Amino acid sequence: MRIVIAGGHGRIALRLERLLAGRGDEVAGVIRRPGQAGDLLAAGAEPVVCDLESATVGDIARHLEGADAAVFAAGAGPGSGAERKDTVDRAAAVLFADAAEAAGVRRFLVVSSMGADREPPPGTDPVFAAYLRAKGAADADIRSRPGLDWTILRPGALTDEPGTGLVTLSTGSTGRGAVPRDDVAAVLAALLEDERGSVGLTLELIGGDTPVAEAVKAVAP
């Protein structure tokens, strides 16, 4: 299976690349900076240098040709302003989806955010509010596409604690909670193995007490 990951140098993406390469998948990660290539190679992934903020659909589609699945795990990141939340967390996700459709890649996973399905409450930090709105707009665009077999994953607060392999995964609300990035990557890897059951689902994810494989099977029987 060949999988192309946007935001290939991100902290979730690098973990996912290691998992996928370790099980024998062919993995490529889309990165902005050539200097990040070594980290991807160390994770077992092919580095693909392409700036999603300036690329065209055709530019990205060429990198997606022959892929079995695409994962959007890019983000503007901490320290970025509201404008980049829109250009990366929304516009780049839409562009990556356009490119997947152009390249004939149906399976499409998105790393979104808990809270992206509603208007941020009054008093929310303006930049964080822009981030949630951008994620929500991207999710809505992707859910509208019959040409994609999409799954949207909305984790809670991300941590760098070691993964436990135990999660709470739901098509409804999990309630607020934290989840290690290790476990987010493990859930994404399991969703990529699931061929049909999770298609068309928006899933919330936090730490819990159910093994990842069982949690994915429960929401995608």
Contacts in CASP RR format, 6 or more apart in sequence:
PFRMAT RR
TARGET T0000
AUTHOR 0000-0000-0000
METHOD contacts of the structure
MODEL  1
MRIVIAGGHGRIALRLERLLAGRGDEVAGVIRRPGQAGDLLAAGAEPVVC
DLESATVGDIARHLEGADAAVFAAGAGPGSGAERKDTVDRAAAVLFADAA
EAAGVRRFLVVSSMGADREPPPGTDPVFAAYLRAKGAADADIRSRPGLDW
TILRPGALTDEPGTGLVTLSTGSTGRGAVPRDDVAAVLAALLEDERGSVG
LTLELIGGDTPVAEAVKAVAP
1 25 0 8 1.000
1 26 0 8 1.000
1 68 0 8 1.000
1 69 0 8 1.000
1 192 0 8 1.000
2 25 0 8 1.000
2 26 0 8 1.000
2 27 0 8 1.000
2 28 0 8 1.000
2 66 0 8 1.000
2 67 0 8 1.000
2 68 0 8 1.000
2 69 0 8 1.000
3 20 0 8 1.000
3 25 0 8 1.000
3 26 0 8 1.000
3 27 0 8 1.000
3 28 0 8 1.000
3 67 0 8 1.000
3 68 0 8 1.000
3 69 0 8 1.000
3 70 0 8 1.000
3 71 0 8 1.000
3 192 0 8 1.000
4 27 0 8 1.000
4 28 0 8 1.000
4 29 0 8 1.000
4 30 0 8 1.000
4 48 0 8 1.000
4 63 0 8 1.000
4 64 0 8 1.000
4 67 0 8 1.000
4 69 0 8 1.000
4 70 0 8 1.000
4 71 0 8 1.000
4 105 0 8 1.000
5 13 0 8 1.000
5 16 0 8 1.000
5 17 0 8 1.000
5 27 0 8 1.000
5 28 0 8 1.000
5 29 0 8 1.000
5 30 0 8 1.000
5 45 0 8 1.000
5 70 0 8 1.000
5 71 0 8 1.000
5 73 0 8 1.000
6 29 0 8 1.000
6 30 0 8 1.000
6 52 0 8 1.000
6 70 0 8 1.000
6 71 0 8 1.000
6 72 0 8 1.000
6 73 0 8 1.000
6 74 0 8 1.000
6 92 0 8 1.000
6 93 0 8 1.000
6 96 0 8 1.000
7 13 0 8 1.000
7 29 0 8 1.000
7 30 0 8 1.000
7 31 0 8 1.000
7 52 0 8 1.000
7 72 0 8 1.000
7 73 0 8 1.000
7 74 0 8 1.000
7 75 0 8 1.000
8 14 0 8 1.000
8 17 0 8 1.000
8 29 0 8 1.000
8 30 0 8 1.000
8 31 0 8 1.000
8 36 0 8 1.000
8 40 0 8 1.000
8 45 0 8 1.000
8 73 0 8 1.000
8 74 0 8 1.000
9 29 0 8 1.000
9 31 0 8 1.000
9 32 0 8 1.000
9 33 0 8 1.000
9 36 0 8 1.000
9 39 0 8 1.000
9 40 0 8 1.000
10 73 0 8 1.000
10 74 0 8 1.000
11 158 0 8 1.000
11 160 0 8 1.000
11 181 0 8 1.000
12 73 0 8 1.000
12 111 0 8 1.000
12 158 0 8 1.000
12 181 0 8 1.000
12 184 0 8 1.000
12 185 0 8 1.000
12 188 0 8 1.000
13 29 0 8 1.000
13 71 0 8 1.000
13 73 0 8 1.000
14 39 0 8 1.000
14 40 0 8 1.000
14 43 0 8 1.000
15 181 0 8 1.000
15 182 0 8 1.000
15 184 0 8 1.000
15 185 0 8 1.000
16 71 0 8 1.000
16 73 0 8 1.000
16 185 0 8 1.000
16 188 0 8 1.000
16 189 0 8 1.000
17 27 0 8 1.000
17 29 0 8 1.000
17 40 0 8 1.000
17 43 0 8 1.000
17 44 0 8 1.000
17 45 0 8 1.000
18 43 0 8 1.000
18 44 0 8 1.000
18 185 0 8 1.000
19 185 0 8 1.000
19 186 0 8 1.000
19 189 0 8 1.000
20 27 0 8 1.000
20 45 0 8 1.000
20 189 0 8 1.000
20 192 0 8 1.000
21 27 0 8 1.000
21 43 0 8 1.000
21 44 0 8 1.000
21 45 0 8 1.000
22 44 0 8 1.000
23 189 0 8 1.000
25 192 0 8 1.000
26 46 0 8 1.000
27 43 0 8 1.000
27 44 0 8 1.000
27 45 0 8 1.000
27 46 0 8 1.000
28 45 0 8 1.000
28 46 0 8 1.000
28 47 0 8 1.000
28 48 0 8 1.000
28 63 0 8 1.000
28 67 0 8 1.000
29 40 0 8 1.000
29 45 0 8 1.000
29 46 0 8 1.000
29 47 0 8 1.000
29 48 0 8 1.000
30 48 0 8 1.000
30 50 0 8 1.000
30 52 0 8 1.000
30 60 0 8 1.000
30 63 0 8 1.000
30 74 0 8 1.000
31 37 0 8 1.000
31 40 0 8 1.000
31 47 0 8 1.000
31 48 0 8 1.000
31 49 0 8 1.000
31 50 0 8 1.000
32 49 0 8 1.000
32 50 0 8 1.000
32 51 0 8 1.000
32 52 0 8 1.000
33 49 0 8 1.000
34 47 0 8 1.000
34 49 0 8 1.000
36 47 0 8 1.000
37 47 0 8 1.000
37 49 0 8 1.000
38 47 0 8 1.000
40 46 0 8 1.000
40 47 0 8 1.000
41 47 0 8 1.000
48 63 0 8 1.000
50 59 0 8 1.000
50 60 0 8 1.000
50 63 0 8 1.000
52 60 0 8 1.000
52 74 0 8 1.000
52 88 0 8 1.000
52 92 0 8 1.000
52 95 0 8 1.000
52 96 0 8 1.000
53 87 0 8 1.000
53 88 0 8 1.000
53 91 0 8 1.000
53 92 0 8 1.000
55 95 0 8 1.000
57 95 0 8 1.000
57 98 0 8 1.000
57 99 0 8 1.000
57 102 0 8 1.000
58 99 0 8 1.000
58 102 0 8 1.000
59 99 0 8 1.000
60 95 0 8 1.000
60 96 0 8 1.000
60 99 0 8 1.000
61 99 0 8 1.000
61 100 0 8 1.000
61 102 0 8 1.000
61 103 0 8 1.000
62 103 0 8 1.000
63 99 0 8 1.000
64 70 0 8 1.000
64 99 0 8 1.000
64 100 0 8 1.000
64 102 0 8 1.000
64 103 0 8 1.000
64 104 0 8 1.000
64 105 0 8 1.000
65 103 0 8 1.000
66 103 0 8 1.000
66 105 0 8 1.000
67 103 0 8 1.000
67 105 0 8 1.000
68 105 0 8 1.000
68 107 0 8 1.000
69 105 0 8 1.000
69 107 0 8 1.000
69 108 0 8 1.000
69 109 0 8 1.000
69 192 0 8 1.000
70 96 0 8 1.000
70 100 0 8 1.000
70 105 0 8 1.000
70 107 0 8 1.000
70 108 0 8 1.000
70 109 0 8 1.000
71 108 0 8 1.000
71 109 0 8 1.000
71 110 0 8 1.000
71 111 0 8 1.000
71 188 0 8 1.000
71 192 0 8 1.000
72 92 0 8 1.000
72 93 0 8 1.000
72 96 0 8 1.000
72 97 0 8 1.000
72 108 0 8 1.000
72 109 0 8 1.000
72 110 0 8 1.000
72 111 0 8 1.000
72 138 0 8 1.000
73 111 0 8 1.000
73 188 0 8 1.000
74 88 0 8 1.000
74 89 0 8 1.000
74 92 0 8 1.000
74 93 0 8 1.000
74 96 0 8 1.000
75 88 0 8 1.000
75 89 0 8 1.000
75 92 0 8 1.000
76 84 0 8 1.000
76 85 0 8 1.000
76 87 0 8 1.000
76 88 0 8 1.000
76 89 0 8 1.000
76 131 0 8 1.000
77 84 0 8 1.000
77 88 0 8 1.000
80 88 0 8 1.000
80 127 0 8 1.000
81 127 0 8 1.000
81 130 0 8 1.000
82 126 0 8 1.000
82 127 0 8 1.000
82 130 0 8 1.000
82 131 0 8 1.000
85 127 0 8 1.000
85 130 0 8 1.000
85 131 0 8 1.000
85 133 0 8 1.000
85 134 0 8 1.000
86 130 0 8 1.000
86 134 0 8 1.000
88 134 0 8 1.000
89 131 0 8 1.000
89 134 0 8 1.000
89 135 0 8 1.000
89 138 0 8 1.000
90 133 0 8 1.000
90 134 0 8 1.000
90 135 0 8 1.000
90 136 0 8 1.000
90 137 0 8 1.000
90 138 0 8 1.000
93 110 0 8 1.000
93 138 0 8 1.000
93 141 0 8 1.000
93 142 0 8 1.000
94 138 0 8 1.000
94 141 0 8 1.000
94 142 0 8 1.000
97 108 0 8 1.000
97 141 0 8 1.000
97 142 0 8 1.000
97 145 0 8 1.000
97 148 0 8 1.000
100 106 0 8 1.000
100 108 0 8 1.000
100 148 0 8 1.000
101 145 0 8 1.000
101 147 0 8 1.000
101 148 0 8 1.000
106 147 0 8 1.000
106 148 0 8 1.000
106 149 0 8 1.000
107 148 0 8 1.000
107 149 0 8 1.000
107 192 0 8 1.000
108 142 0 8 1.000
108 148 0 8 1.000
108 149 0 8 1.000
108 150 0 8 1.000
108 151 0 8 1.000
109 150 0 8 1.000
109 151 0 8 1.000
109 152 0 8 1.000
109 153 0 8 1.000
109 188 0 8 1.000
109 191 0 8 1.000
109 192 0 8 1.000
110 138 0 8 1.000
110 139 0 8 1.000
110 142 0 8 1.000
110 150 0 8 1.000
110 151 0 8 1.000
110 152 0 8 1.000
110 153 0 8 1.000
111 153 0 8 1.000
111 155 0 8 1.000
111 184 0 8 1.000
111 188 0 8 1.000
112 135 0 8 1.000
112 136 0 8 1.000
112 138 0 8 1.000
112 139 0 8 1.000
112 152 0 8 1.000
112 153 0 8 1.000
112 154 0 8 1.000
112 202 0 8 1.000
113 131 0 8 1.000
113 132 0 8 1.000
113 135 0 8 1.000
113 154 0 8 1.000
113 155 0 8 1.000
113 156 0 8 1.000
114 154 0 8 1.000
114 155 0 8 1.000
114 156 0 8 1.000
114 174 0 8 1.000
114 176 0 8 1.000
114 204 0 8 1.000
114 206 0 8 1.000
115 132 0 8 1.000
115 135 0 8 1.000
115 154 0 8 1.000
116 132 0 8 1.000
116 135 0 8 1.000
116 136 0 8 1.000
116 139 0 8 1.000
116 154 0 8 1.000
117 136 0 8 1.000
117 139 0 8 1.000
117 154 0 8 1.000
117 202 0 8 1.000
119 133 0 8 1.000
120 128 0 8 1.000
120 129 0 8 1.000
120 132 0 8 1.000
120 133 0 8 1.000
124 132 0 8 1.000
139 152 0 8 1.000
139 202 0 8 1.000
142 148 0 8 1.000
142 150 0 8 1.000
142 152 0 8 1.000
143 150 0 8 1.000
143 152 0 8 1.000
143 200 0 8 1.000
143 202 0 8 1.000
149 196 0 8 1.000
149 199 0 8 1.000
149 200 0 8 1.000
150 199 0 8 1.000
150 200 0 8 1.000
151 191 0 8 1.000
151 198 0 8 1.000
151 199 0 8 1.000
151 200 0 8 1.000
151 201 0 8 1.000
151 202 0 8 1.000
151 203 0 8 1.000
152 201 0 8 1.000
152 202 0 8 1.000
152 203 0 8 1.000
153 184 0 8 1.000
153 187 0 8 1.000
153 188 0 8 1.000
153 191 0 8 1.000
153 203 0 8 1.000
153 205 0 8 1.000
154 202 0 8 1.000
154 203 0 8 1.000
154 204 0 8 1.000
154 205 0 8 1.000
155 179 0 8 1.000
155 184 0 8 1.000
155 204 0 8 1.000
155 205 0 8 1.000
155 206 0 8 1.000
156 174 0 8 1.000
156 176 0 8 1.000
156 177 0 8 1.000
156 178 0 8 1.000
156 179 0 8 1.000
156 204 0 8 1.000
156 205 0 8 1.000
156 206 0 8 1.000
157 176 0 8 1.000
157 177 0 8 1.000
157 178 0 8 1.000
157 179 0 8 1.000
158 178 0 8 1.000
158 179 0 8 1.000
158 180 0 8 1.000
158 181 0 8 1.000
158 184 0 8 1.000
159 178 0 8 1.000
159 179 0 8 1.000
159 180 0 8 1.000
159 181 0 8 1.000
160 180 0 8 1.000
160 181 0 8 1.000
161 180 0 8 1.000
161 182 0 8 1.000
162 180 0 8 1.000
162 182 0 8 1.000
163 180 0 8 1.000
163 182 0 8 1.000
163 183 0 8 1.000
163 186 0 8 1.000
164 180 0 8 1.000
164 183 0 8 1.000
164 207 0 8 1.000
164 208 0 8 1.000
165 182 0 8 1.000
165 183 0 8 1.000
165 186 0 8 1.000
165 211 0 8 1.000
165 212 0 8 1.000
166 183 0 8 1.000
166 207 0 8 1.000
166 208 0 8 1.000
166 209 0 8 1.000
166 210 0 8 1.000
166 211 0 8 1.000
166 212 0 8 1.000
167 179 0 8 1.000
167 183 0 8 1.000
167 187 0 8 1.000
167 205 0 8 1.000
167 206 0 8 1.000
167 207 0 8 1.000
167 208 0 8 1.000
167 210 0 8 1.000
167 212 0 8 1.000
167 215 0 8 1.000
168 174 0 8 1.000
168 205 0 8 1.000
168 206 0 8 1.000
168 207 0 8 1.000
168 208 0 8 1.000
168 209 0 8 1.000
168 210 0 8 1.000
168 215 0 8 1.000
169 187 0 8 1.000
169 203 0 8 1.000
169 204 0 8 1.000
169 205 0 8 1.000
169 210 0 8 1.000
169 215 0 8 1.000
169 216 0 8 1.000
169 218 0 8 1.000
169 219 0 8 1.000
170 203 0 8 1.000
170 204 0 8 1.000
170 219 0 8 1.000
171 201 0 8 1.000
171 202 0 8 1.000
171 203 0 8 1.000
171 204 0 8 1.000
171 219 0 8 1.000
172 204 0 8 1.000
173 204 0 8 1.000
174 204 0 8 1.000
174 205 0 8 1.000
174 206 0 8 1.000
175 204 0 8 1.000
175 206 0 8 1.000
176 206 0 8 1.000
177 206 0 8 1.000
177 207 0 8 1.000
178 206 0 8 1.000
178 207 0 8 1.000
179 205 0 8 1.000
179 206 0 8 1.000
179 207 0 8 1.000
180 207 0 8 1.000
183 205 0 8 1.000
183 207 0 8 1.000
183 212 0 8 1.000
184 205 0 8 1.000
186 212 0 8 1.000
187 205 0 8 1.000
187 212 0 8 1.000
187 215 0 8 1.000
187 216 0 8 1.000
190 212 0 8 1.000
190 213 0 8 1.000
190 216 0 8 1.000
191 198 0 8 1.000
191 216 0 8 1.000
191 220 0 8 1.000
194 216 0 8 1.000
194 220 0 8 1.000
196 220 0 8 1.000
197 220 0 8 1.000
197 221 0 8 1.000
198 216 0 8 1.000
198 219 0 8 1.000
198 220 0 8 1.000
201 219 0 8 1.000
201 220 0 8 1.000
203 219 0 8 1.000
210 218 0 8 1.000
END
